[in-house]
Amino acid sequence: MTETRYEHIMLTEDSVPMIVGTKMKLVELVLDHIAYGWSPEELHFQHPILTMGQIHSALAYYWDHKSEMGEDIERGLQAVDELRRTVKPSPLIEKLKRPR
């Protein structure tokens, strides 16, 4: 792990920002903030394991690195789309989709 200027954020060997003291990737918290519009207080309610300091530090990191993180999020979405196109659904999914 590599320290950052943000007290509660460390970078993994692969330069993935993580919240210190947890196994949570910063992008997980950021996606909740973006997708649901959750405030820091709501993020804390939804993730009580995190302190308000960790949440604010994570959001500060996000806003300071918004374009880079946005590109990472977009690459992840493209990878999911590609998997959906190329991976055959499981037999269970097919069975659940069949009309009764």
N, C-alpha and C positions, 0 to 999 in steps of 0.2 A: 504494500500500500504506500501511496505517496501523499504527503500532506498538501493541503491547499491553503489559500488565504482565508478560507471559510472554516471557522472553528469546528463545525460538525460534519464536514464533508472531506472524504478521502477518495483518492483515485486508485483503482485496482491496477494490477500490472498491465491490463489491457486498456487503461485510461477510462474505465467506467466509473462515474461518480457514485459513491455509496454514502449512506448516512452512517456516521461513526457510531459504533456500539450496537449496530443492527446488521441484519443481512439484507436490508432493503436498498434496492437501487433507487437513486434519486428520481429516475424517470418514472417509476411507479407512482410516487407521490405527485409528480408534476402532471402525469396523465389524469389523476383524480382531480387535480386543480383545474385542468383544461376541460376535461370532459363534463364534469359536473358543476364547474364554477364554484367549487368549495373555497370558502375563506380559510385562513389559517386556523381559526377556531373550529370550523367544521372538520378540517383535516385532522385536527387533534382529537375531536370526538370520534371520528372514524378510525383513527390510528392511535389509540391511547398509549401505546408503547412509546410513541415519540413525544419528546418535550417540545414546548413552543419554541425554544431556542433552535432545536434541530429543524423544525418546520420552517422557521423564518430564514435560517441559514440555507436550507435547501432551495427555498423560493428565491433568495438573493442570488444564489449560484445560477439558477435557471434564468433569471432575468438578465444576468451578466453574460450568459452563454446561450441565449435564446436561439440564435441562428444555428449554432452547432447542434444543440439538442433537438431542434426542429428537424434538421437533416437526419439525425439518428432515428427519430420517431418515424419519419417518412420511410426510411430504409426498412425499418421493422415492419411497417404496414405493407410495404411492397413484398417483403419476404412471406408474410402471412397470406397475401393474395396469391402469390405463386404456389405456395403449398396447397391452398384450396383448389387451384386449377389442376395440379398434378397428382395429388394424393387421392386415391380411390376411397370413398366413404366406407367405414367399417360395416360389417354385416348387421350389427345392432342398429346403427343409424338407418340403414336401408329398411330394416324391419319396422322401426318406429315410424317411418315415413309412409308405409303402406296403409291404404284405407282399410278400415275394419270390415 
